[in-house]
Amino acid sequence: MKKIFYAGIFTIAICIYLSACNSGTESAGIPPPPAPPIYNCVVQKTLPHDTSSFTEGLLIYNGSLYESTGNNGKSKLLKIDLNTGKIEKELKLDSIYFGEGIAILHDTIYQLTYREPEVAFIYTLKDFKKIKELPFSTDTREGWGMTTDGTYLIASDGSSNLYYYEPSTFKLIKKIIVTDAGTLSYNVNELEYIDGYIYANQWKLPYILKIDPANGQVVAKIDLTDLWNNIKQKDPHADVLNGIAYDSASKKIYVTGKWWPELYEVQFSK
């Protein structure tokens, strides 16, 4: 993202966490979890994407693409024709807000904002009419990605944490910690819930993490290095990989990035 990178905080947290884990596993004689397998990303179809969109949230609902874009003064909520890239509906956020992750649950749109102020917007699906706005809290005091498991809203804040919220109030229900081979993950970003797993972009890295929500463990990593390199050759202005959308009806997965000229239908394979 555009975010401040909490390198120092993450390093300290990781050291503390590893110390605790190592002492516990050594005394119990339990080895750390193995490194997750690396999957490939195979492009099935290339679709247009607006290069002015600083993608923060991406999803498909009832066959339409919805996107939340960032940057103060340029943040929008969009409904887009998936095949043509044409904008069908648009809502501009006030310039004080930096748009972030989105989720749709029961025909209601939820949109996070980055920080200062930390609020979430709730809209009607049909006309993007704002129903209300609610404060939310994370450890970093920031909102990044968001998805839903059909019951809760699940959000990231750029750390190793995932937060589960009650949709109508944004009351924090629980928090899980994402780990990769026994160590804290980091920069967990845009999210998508697919067949019981949470998929997450990892900011500034060409990976998508497949996370088991039961224990927070990364069970696979999808390598999109080739795709990212290809985009940079086509458009040097393109920024980081960010955006995962899943069409539950067609079982198709789509990915893109910030200011990317293309959206891709992809398959993940071992």
C-alpha contacts under 8 A as a table, 3 or more apart, distances in Angstrom:
res1	aa1	res2	aa2	distance
1	M	56	E	8.00
1	M	189	N	7.84
1	M	203	W	5.93
1	M	204	K	7.31
1	M	240	V	7.41
6	Y	9	I	5.35
6	Y	10	F	5.98
7	A	10	F	5.17
7	A	11	T	5.96
8	G	11	T	5.13
8	G	12	I	6.25
9	I	12	I	5.31
9	I	13	A	6.08
10	F	13	A	5.01
10	F	14	I	5.91
10	F	159	S	7.46
10	F	186	Y	7.35
11	T	14	I	5.13
11	T	15	C	6.16
12	I	15	C	5.17
12	I	16	I	6.26
13	A	16	I	5.24
13	A	17	Y	6.00
14	I	17	Y	4.99
14	I	18	L	5.89
14	I	183	T	6.96
14	I	184	L	5.91
15	C	18	L	5.17
15	C	19	S	6.04
16	I	19	S	5.18
16	I	20	A	6.28
17	Y	20	A	5.22
17	Y	21	C	6.06
17	Y	183	T	7.53
17	Y	184	L	7.42
18	L	21	C	4.93
18	L	22	N	5.72
18	L	182	G	7.96
18	L	183	T	6.47
19	S	22	N	5.23
19	S	23	S	6.15
20	A	23	S	5.41
20	A	24	G	6.18
21	C	24	G	5.10
21	C	25	T	5.99
21	C	182	G	7.83
22	N	25	T	5.20
22	N	26	E	5.79
23	S	26	E	5.25
23	S	27	S	6.08
24	G	27	S	5.40
24	G	28	A	6.13
25	T	28	A	5.01
25	T	29	G	5.58
25	T	30	I	4.72
25	T	31	P	6.29
25	T	32	P	7.18
26	E	29	G	4.89
26	E	30	I	6.37
26	E	31	P	7.55
27	S	30	I	7.87
32	P	181	A	6.64
32	P	182	G	5.56
33	P	181	A	4.95
33	P	182	G	5.62
34	P	181	A	5.33
34	P	182	G	7.91
35	A	180	D	6.97
35	A	181	A	4.71
36	P	180	D	7.25
36	P	181	A	6.67
36	P	218	V	6.49
36	P	219	V	5.16
36	P	220	A	4.75
36	P	221	K	6.54
37	P	219	V	7.17
37	P	220	A	5.01
37	P	221	K	6.32
37	P	270	K	7.88
38	I	220	A	5.94
38	I	221	K	4.89
38	I	222	I	5.70
38	I	223	D	6.62
38	I	270	K	6.93
39	Y	220	A	6.92
39	Y	221	K	5.97
39	Y	222	I	4.53
39	Y	223	D	6.13
39	Y	268	F	6.21
39	Y	269	S	5.33
39	Y	270	K	4.53
40	N	222	I	5.71
40	N	223	D	5.56
40	N	224	L	7.19
40	N	268	F	5.60
40	N	269	S	5.20
40	N	270	K	6.02
41	C	222	I	6.47
41	C	223	D	6.37
41	C	224	L	5.92
41	C	266	V	6.40
41	C	267	Q	5.79
41	C	268	F	4.76
41	C	269	S	6.54
42	V	266	V	5.42
42	V	267	Q	5.16
42	V	268	F	6.32
42	V	269	S	7.47
43	V	46	T	7.41
43	V	264	Y	6.39
43	V	265	E	6.01
43	V	266	V	4.46
43	V	267	Q	6.56
44	Q	264	Y	7.32
44	Q	265	E	5.37
44	Q	266	V	5.20
44	Q	267	Q	6.98
45	K	264	Y	5.80
45	K	265	E	4.98
45	K	266	V	7.07
46	T	262	E	6.56
46	T	263	L	6.04
46	T	264	Y	4.79
46	T	265	E	6.43
47	L	82	L	7.69
47	L	83	N	6.24
47	L	84	T	7.25
47	L	85	G	7.44
47	L	262	E	5.63
47	L	263	L	4.94
47	L	264	Y	5.95
47	L	265	E	7.71
48	P	83	N	7.40
48	P	84	T	6.43
48	P	85	G	5.35
48	P	261	P	6.29
48	P	262	E	4.69
48	P	263	L	5.76
49	H	85	G	5.74
49	H	256	T	7.99
49	H	260	W	6.47
49	H	261	P	4.91
49	H	262	E	4.57
49	H	263	L	5.46
50	D	53	S	5.62
50	D	85	G	7.02
50	D	259	W	6.98
50	D	260	W	7.08
50	D	261	P	5.93
50	D	262	E	7.63
51	T	54	F	7.79
51	T	238	A	7.72
51	T	258	K	7.72
51	T	259	W	4.23
51	T	260	W	5.31
51	T	261	P	5.04
52	S	259	W	5.56
53	S	69	T	5.75
53	S	70	G	7.75
53	S	258	K	6.36
53	S	259	W	5.26
53	S	260	W	7.77
54	F	69	T	5.01
54	F	70	G	5.44
54	F	71	N	7.27
54	F	257	G	7.65
54	F	258	K	4.39
54	F	259	W	5.26
55	T	58	L	7.30
55	T	67	E	6.98
55	T	68	S	6.23
55	T	69	T	4.68
55	T	70	G	6.56
55	T	242	N	6.44
55	T	243	G	6.57
55	T	257	G	6.10
55	T	258	K	4.69
55	T	259	W	7.04
56	E	67	E	7.48
56	E	68	S	5.52
56	E	69	T	5.15
56	E	70	G	6.07
56	E	99	G	7.02
56	E	100	E	4.89
56	E	101	G	5.47
56	E	144	W	7.47
56	E	145	G	7.03
56	E	190	E	6.71
56	E	242	N	6.75
56	E	243	G	6.74
56	E	258	K	7.58
57	G	66	Y	7.99
57	G	67	E	5.43
57	G	68	S	4.70
57	G	69	T	6.79
57	G	100	E	5.96
57	G	101	G	4.07
57	G	102	I	5.20
57	G	145	G	6.49
57	G	146	M	7.28
57	G	190	E	6.29
57	G	191	L	7.93
57	G	243	G	6.06
57	G	244	I	7.99
58	L	65	L	7.33
58	L	66	Y	5.82
58	L	67	E	4.61
58	L	68	S	6.53
58	L	101	G	7.39
58	L	102	I	6.90
58	L	190	E	7.99
58	L	243	G	5.27
58	L	244	I	5.94
58	L	245	A	5.56
59	L	65	L	5.90
59	L	66	Y	5.37
59	L	67	E	6.64
59	L	102	I	7.66
59	L	103	A	7.29
59	L	192	E	7.66
59	L	244	I	6.83
59	L	245	A	4.25
59	L	246	Y	6.39
59	L	247	D	7.97
60	I	63	G	6.07
60	I	64	S	5.44
60	I	65	L	4.57
60	I	66	Y	6.03
60	I	245	A	5.78
60	I	246	Y	5.99
60	I	247	D	5.54
61	Y	64	S	5.45
61	Y	65	L	6.62
61	Y	66	Y	7.43
61	Y	104	I	7.44
61	Y	247	D	7.01
63	G	82	L	7.68
63	G	247	D	7.02
64	S	79	K	6.87
64	S	80	I	6.30
64	S	81	D	5.95
64	S	82	L	5.99
65	L	79	K	5.84
65	L	80	I	5.02
65	L	81	D	6.24
65	L	82	L	5.43
66	Y	77	L	7.47
66	Y	78	L	5.53
66	Y	79	K	4.59
66	Y	80	I	6.02
67	E	77	L	5.96
67	E	78	L	5.10
67	E	79	K	6.58
67	E	80	I	7.64
67	E	102	I	7.52
68	S	75	S	7.28
68	S	76	K	5.76
68	S	77	L	4.71
68	S	78	L	6.32
68	S	99	G	6.17
68	S	100	E	6.14
68	S	101	G	6.43
68	S	102	I	6.45
68	S	111	Q	7.62
69	T	74	K	7.54
69	T	75	S	5.00
69	T	76	K	5.24
69	T	77	L	6.65
69	T	99	G	5.59
69	T	100	E	6.58
70	G	74	K	6.44
70	G	75	S	4.46
70	G	76	K	7.07
70	G	98	F	5.14
70	G	99	G	4.51
70	G	100	E	6.15
71	N	74	K	5.37
71	N	75	S	5.52
71	N	97	Y	7.95
71	N	98	F	5.18
71	N	99	G	6.98
72	N	75	S	6.06
72	N	95	S	5.11
72	N	96	I	6.05
72	N	97	Y	5.74
72	N	98	F	4.93
72	N	99	G	7.88
73	G	93	L	7.38
73	G	94	D	6.72
73	G	95	S	3.91
73	G	96	I	7.03
73	G	97	Y	7.48
73	G	98	F	7.74
74	K	92	K	7.36
74	K	93	L	7.56
74	K	95	S	7.12
75	S	92	K	6.13
75	S	93	L	5.54
75	S	94	D	7.90
75	S	95	S	7.56
75	S	97	Y	7.23
75	S	98	F	5.84
75	S	99	G	5.19
76	K	90	E	6.79
76	K	91	L	5.50
76	K	92	K	4.48
76	K	93	L	5.64
76	K	99	G	6.71
77	L	90	E	5.79
77	L	91	L	5.10
77	L	92	K	6.54
77	L	93	L	7.66
77	L	99	G	7.92
78	L	87	I	6.77
78	L	88	E	7.53
78	L	89	K	5.68
78	L	90	E	4.66
78	L	91	L	6.53
79	K	87	I	6.00
79	K	88	E	5.44
79	K	89	K	4.91
79	K	90	E	6.50
80	I	85	G	5.89
80	I	86	K	5.61
80	I	87	I	4.45
80	I	88	E	5.33
80	I	89	K	7.04
81	D	84	T	5.64
81	D	85	G	5.24
81	D	86	K	5.29
81	D	87	I	6.41
81	D	88	E	6.66
82	L	85	G	5.63
82	L	86	K	7.80
87	I	90	E	7.04
91	L	128	F	6.99
93	L	97	Y	6.37
93	L	98	F	7.88
93	L	99	G	7.45
94	D	97	Y	5.77
95	S	98	F	7.55
97	Y	113	T	6.34
97	Y	114	Y	7.39
97	Y	115	R	7.87
97	Y	116	E	7.87
97	Y	117	P	7.49
98	F	113	T	5.40
98	F	114	Y	5.39
98	F	115	R	7.39
99	G	111	Q	7.28
99	G	112	L	6.39
99	G	113	T	4.74
99	G	114	Y	6.38
100	E	111	Q	6.56
100	E	112	L	4.98
100	E	113	T	4.94
100	E	114	Y	5.93
100	E	143	G	6.65
100	E	144	W	5.58
100	E	145	G	6.42
101	G	111	Q	5.83
101	G	112	L	5.36
101	G	113	T	7.53
101	G	143	G	7.55
101	G	144	W	5.80
101	G	145	G	4.18
101	G	146	M	4.69
101	G	147	T	7.63
101	G	155	A	7.86
101	G	190	E	6.53
101	G	191	L	7.84
102	I	109	I	7.03
102	I	110	Y	5.45
102	I	111	Q	4.41
102	I	112	L	6.37
102	I	145	G	7.17
102	I	146	M	5.44
102	I	147	T	6.63
103	A	109	I	5.91
103	A	110	Y	5.25
103	A	111	Q	6.72
103	A	146	M	6.04
103	A	147	T	4.96
103	A	148	T	6.23
103	A	153	L	7.35
104	I	107	D	6.26
104	I	108	T	5.42
104	I	109	I	4.51
104	I	110	Y	6.14
104	I	147	T	7.88
104	I	148	T	7.49
105	L	108	T	5.34
105	L	109	I	6.67
105	L	110	Y	7.94
105	L	148	T	7.17
105	L	150	G	6.68
107	D	124	T	6.98
107	D	125	L	5.41
108	T	122	I	7.00
108	T	123	Y	5.94
108	T	124	T	5.17
108	T	125	L	5.23
109	I	122	I	5.68
109	I	123	Y	5.03
109	I	124	T	6.21
109	I	125	L	5.85
109	I	128	F	7.93
110	Y	120	A	6.85
110	Y	121	F	5.76
110	Y	122	I	4.72
110	Y	123	Y	6.52
111	Q	120	A	5.50
111	Q	121	F	5.12
111	Q	122	I	6.53
112	L	119	V	6.56
112	L	120	A	4.52
112	L	121	F	6.53
112	L	143	G	5.88
112	L	144	W	7.20
112	L	145	G	7.74
112	L	146	M	7.48
113	T	117	P	7.82
113	T	118	E	6.16
113	T	119	V	5.93
113	T	120	A	6.07
113	T	142	E	7.73
113	T	143	G	5.68
113	T	144	W	7.53
114	Y	117	P	7.90
114	Y	118	E	6.56
114	Y	142	E	5.24
114	Y	143	G	4.64
114	Y	144	W	6.31
115	R	118	E	4.68
115	R	119	V	7.78
115	R	141	R	6.64
115	R	142	E	5.01
115	R	143	G	6.60
118	E	135	P	5.91
118	E	136	F	6.26
118	E	137	S	7.43
118	E	141	R	7.14
118	E	142	E	6.74
118	E	143	G	7.27
119	V	133	E	6.34
119	V	134	L	5.37
119	V	135	P	4.32
119	V	136	F	5.88
120	A	133	E	5.46
120	A	134	L	5.23
120	A	135	P	6.16
120	A	136	F	6.79
121	F	130	K	6.92
121	F	131	I	7.78
121	F	132	K	6.19
121	F	133	E	4.45
121	F	134	L	6.60
122	I	130	K	5.75
122	I	131	I	5.50
122	I	132	K	5.47
122	I	133	E	6.01
123	Y	128	F	5.24
123	Y	129	K	5.19
123	Y	130	K	4.25
123	Y	131	I	5.22
123	Y	132	K	7.34
124	T	127	D	6.06
124	T	128	F	5.12
124	T	129	K	5.28
124	T	130	K	6.55
124	T	131	I	6.77
125	L	128	F	5.65
125	L	129	K	7.81
126	K	129	K	7.96
130	K	133	E	7.79
134	L	169	T	6.99
134	L	170	F	6.81
135	P	170	F	7.27
136	F	170	F	6.02
136	F	171	K	7.46
137	S	141	R	6.05
137	S	142	E	7.66
137	S	172	L	7.76
138	T	141	R	4.95
138	T	142	E	6.27
138	T	143	G	7.37
138	T	157	D	6.57
138	T	163	Y	7.52
139	D	142	E	7.73
139	D	157	D	7.59
140	T	157	D	6.37
140	T	158	G	7.78
140	T	159	S	7.55
141	R	157	D	7.62
142	E	157	D	5.44
142	E	158	G	7.86
143	G	155	A	7.27
143	G	156	S	6.51
143	G	157	D	5.04
143	G	158	G	7.97
144	W	155	A	6.96
144	W	156	S	5.32
144	W	157	D	4.90
144	W	158	G	6.36
144	W	189	N	5.85
144	W	190	E	6.62
145	G	155	A	5.45
145	G	156	S	5.08
145	G	157	D	7.09
145	G	189	N	5.16
145	G	190	E	3.94
145	G	191	L	5.35
146	M	153	L	6.87
146	M	154	I	5.47
146	M	155	A	4.26
146	M	156	S	6.44
146	M	190	E	6.40
146	M	191	L	5.40
146	M	192	E	7.40
147	T	153	L	5.88
147	T	154	I	5.23
147	T	155	A	6.56
147	T	191	L	5.57
147	T	192	E	5.36
147	T	193	Y	6.22
148	T	151	T	6.80
148	T	152	Y	5.66
148	T	153	L	4.54
148	T	154	I	5.53
148	T	192	E	7.62
148	T	193	Y	6.38
149	D	152	Y	5.93
149	D	153	L	6.98
149	D	154	I	7.49
149	D	193	Y	6.12
149	D	196	G	7.72
150	G	153	L	7.93
151	T	166	E	7.97
151	T	167	P	7.99
152	Y	164	Y	5.95
152	Y	165	Y	5.61
152	Y	166	E	5.58
152	Y	167	P	6.11
153	L	163	Y	7.97
153	L	164	Y	5.66
153	L	165	Y	5.10
153	L	166	E	6.58
153	L	167	P	5.93
154	I	162	L	6.50
154	I	163	Y	5.41
154	I	164	Y	4.64
154	I	165	Y	6.37
155	A	162	L	5.61
155	A	163	Y	5.10
155	A	164	Y	6.64
155	A	165	Y	7.92
155	A	191	L	7.57
156	S	159	S	7.27
156	S	161	N	6.25
156	S	162	L	4.97
156	S	163	Y	6.39
156	S	188	V	6.29
156	S	189	N	6.05
156	S	190	E	7.46
156	S	191	L	7.71
157	D	161	N	6.93
157	D	162	L	7.48
157	D	187	N	7.89
157	D	188	V	7.13
157	D	189	N	7.11
158	G	161	N	7.70
158	G	186	Y	6.70
158	G	187	N	4.27
158	G	188	V	4.97
158	G	189	N	5.75
158	G	203	W	7.89
159	S	185	S	7.59
159	S	186	Y	4.97
159	S	187	N	5.12
159	S	188	V	5.92
160	S	177	I	5.63
160	S	178	V	5.14
160	S	179	T	7.35
160	S	184	L	6.20
160	S	185	S	5.13
160	S	186	Y	4.71
160	S	187	N	6.70
160	S	188	V	6.06
161	N	175	K	6.67
161	N	176	I	5.82
161	N	177	I	4.69
161	N	178	V	6.08
161	N	188	V	7.62
162	L	175	K	5.67
162	L	176	I	5.31
162	L	177	I	6.35
162	L	178	V	7.31
163	Y	172	L	6.99
163	Y	173	I	7.69
163	Y	174	K	6.16
163	Y	175	K	4.61
163	Y	176	I	6.67
164	Y	172	L	5.98
164	Y	173	I	5.44
164	Y	174	K	5.30
164	Y	175	K	6.10
165	Y	169	T	7.89
165	Y	170	F	5.04
165	Y	171	K	5.37
165	Y	172	L	4.61
165	Y	173	I	5.39
165	Y	174	K	7.41
166	E	169	T	5.84
166	E	170	F	5.04
166	E	171	K	5.25
166	E	172	L	6.56
166	E	173	I	6.53
167	P	170	F	5.43
167	P	171	K	7.74
172	L	175	K	7.90
176	I	213	P	7.63
176	I	215	N	7.38
176	I	216	G	6.02
177	I	184	L	7.54
177	I	215	N	7.91
177	I	216	G	5.50
178	V	184	L	6.23
178	V	185	S	5.63
178	V	186	Y	7.98
178	V	211	I	7.36
178	V	215	N	7.95
178	V	216	G	4.40
178	V	217	Q	5.68
178	V	218	V	6.87
179	T	182	G	5.64
179	T	183	T	5.21
179	T	184	L	4.45
179	T	185	S	4.99
179	T	216	G	6.07
179	T	217	Q	4.94
179	T	218	V	6.05
180	D	183	T	5.26
180	D	184	L	6.15
180	D	185	S	5.60
180	D	217	Q	6.10
180	D	218	V	5.17
180	D	219	V	7.97
181	A	217	Q	7.64
181	A	218	V	7.40
182	G	217	Q	7.98
185	S	188	V	7.34
186	Y	202	Q	7.35
187	N	202	Q	5.42
187	N	203	W	5.29
188	V	200	A	6.24
188	V	201	N	6.27
188	V	202	Q	4.98
188	V	203	W	6.57
189	N	200	A	5.92
189	N	201	N	5.11
189	N	202	Q	5.56
189	N	203	W	5.91
189	N	242	N	7.75
190	E	200	A	5.53
190	E	201	N	5.32
190	E	202	Q	7.85
190	E	242	N	6.33
190	E	243	G	5.98
190	E	244	I	7.07
191	L	198	I	6.68
191	L	199	Y	5.62
191	L	200	A	4.56
191	L	201	N	6.73
191	L	243	G	7.68
191	L	244	I	6.73
192	E	198	I	5.75
192	E	199	Y	5.13
192	E	200	A	6.55
192	E	244	I	6.01
192	E	245	A	6.40
192	E	246	Y	7.14
193	Y	196	G	6.69
193	Y	197	Y	5.73
193	Y	198	I	4.59
193	Y	199	Y	6.17
193	Y	246	Y	7.91
194	I	197	Y	5.35
194	I	198	I	6.29
194	I	199	Y	7.07
194	I	246	Y	6.90
196	G	212	D	7.70
196	G	213	P	7.79
197	Y	210	K	6.49
197	Y	211	I	5.71
197	Y	212	D	5.36
197	Y	213	P	6.34
198	I	209	L	7.94
198	I	210	K	5.88
198	I	211	I	5.02
198	I	212	D	6.58
198	I	213	P	6.63
199	Y	208	I	6.44
199	Y	209	L	5.45
199	Y	210	K	4.63
199	Y	211	I	6.09
199	Y	244	I	7.77
200	A	208	I	5.35
200	A	209	L	5.03
200	A	210	K	6.67
200	A	211	I	7.67
200	A	244	I	7.74
201	N	205	L	7.98
201	N	207	Y	6.30
201	N	208	I	4.62
201	N	209	L	6.39
201	N	241	L	7.37
201	N	242	N	6.02
201	N	243	G	7.19
201	N	244	I	7.66
202	Q	205	L	5.56
202	Q	206	P	7.27
202	Q	207	Y	5.97
202	Q	208	I	6.18
202	Q	209	L	7.09
203	W	240	V	7.31
203	W	241	L	7.49
203	W	242	N	7.47
204	K	240	V	5.98
204	K	241	L	7.37
205	L	240	V	7.86
205	L	241	L	7.69
206	P	223	D	6.16
206	P	224	L	5.17
206	P	225	T	5.21
206	P	228	W	6.87
206	P	241	L	6.64
207	Y	221	K	6.28
207	Y	222	I	5.44
207	Y	223	D	4.96
207	Y	224	L	5.84
207	Y	225	T	7.55
208	I	221	K	5.72
208	I	222	I	5.02
208	I	223	D	6.86
208	I	224	L	7.66
209	L	218	V	6.24
209	L	219	V	7.83
209	L	220	A	6.25
209	L	221	K	4.76
209	L	222	I	6.47
210	K	218	V	5.57
210	K	219	V	5.77
210	K	220	A	5.14
210	K	221	K	6.02
210	K	222	I	7.73
211	I	216	G	5.98
211	I	217	Q	5.62
211	I	218	V	4.43
211	I	219	V	5.85
211	I	220	A	7.40
212	D	215	N	6.00
212	D	216	G	5.35
212	D	217	Q	5.50
212	D	218	V	6.40
212	D	219	V	6.58
213	P	216	G	5.08
213	P	217	Q	7.50
218	V	221	K	7.32
222	I	268	F	6.90
224	L	227	L	5.27
224	L	228	W	6.19
225	T	228	W	5.17
225	T	229	N	6.12
226	D	229	N	5.15
226	D	230	N	6.08
227	L	230	N	5.12
227	L	231	I	6.32
228	W	231	I	5.18
228	W	232	K	6.33
228	W	240	V	7.94
228	W	241	L	6.91
229	N	232	K	5.17
229	N	233	Q	6.38
230	N	233	Q	5.23
230	N	234	K	6.42
231	I	234	K	5.05
231	I	235	D	5.99
231	I	236	P	7.70
231	I	238	A	7.06
231	I	260	W	7.21
231	I	261	P	7.93
232	K	235	D	5.12
232	K	236	P	4.81
232	K	237	H	7.44
232	K	238	A	6.21
233	Q	236	P	6.20
235	D	238	A	5.62
235	D	260	W	7.63
235	D	261	P	7.41
237	H	259	W	7.18
238	A	257	G	7.57
238	A	258	K	6.36
238	A	259	W	4.96
238	A	260	W	5.04
238	A	261	P	7.57
239	D	257	G	6.70
239	D	258	K	5.09
239	D	259	W	6.00
239	D	260	W	6.99
240	V	257	G	5.70
240	V	258	K	5.76
241	L	256	T	6.21
241	L	257	G	4.07
241	L	258	K	6.45
242	N	255	V	7.38
242	N	256	T	5.92
242	N	257	G	4.23
242	N	258	K	6.17
243	G	254	Y	7.96
243	G	255	V	5.38
243	G	256	T	5.22
243	G	257	G	5.81
244	I	253	I	7.17
244	I	254	Y	5.74
244	I	255	V	4.69
244	I	256	T	6.98
245	A	253	I	5.76
245	A	254	Y	5.02
245	A	255	V	6.39
246	Y	251	K	6.90
246	Y	252	K	5.86
246	Y	253	I	4.58
246	Y	254	Y	6.32
247	D	250	S	5.61
247	D	251	K	5.42
247	D	252	K	5.30
247	D	253	I	6.45
248	S	251	K	4.93
248	S	252	K	7.15
252	K	265	E	6.80
252	K	266	V	7.30
252	K	267	Q	7.69
253	I	265	E	5.71
253	I	266	V	5.65
253	I	267	Q	6.75
254	Y	263	L	6.80
254	Y	264	Y	5.30
254	Y	265	E	4.42
254	Y	266	V	5.83
255	V	263	L	5.94
255	V	264	Y	5.37
255	V	265	E	6.72
255	V	266	V	7.24
256	T	260	W	6.50
256	T	262	E	6.67
256	T	263	L	4.86
256	T	264	Y	6.39
257	G	260	W	5.20
257	G	263	L	7.97
260	W	263	L	7.51
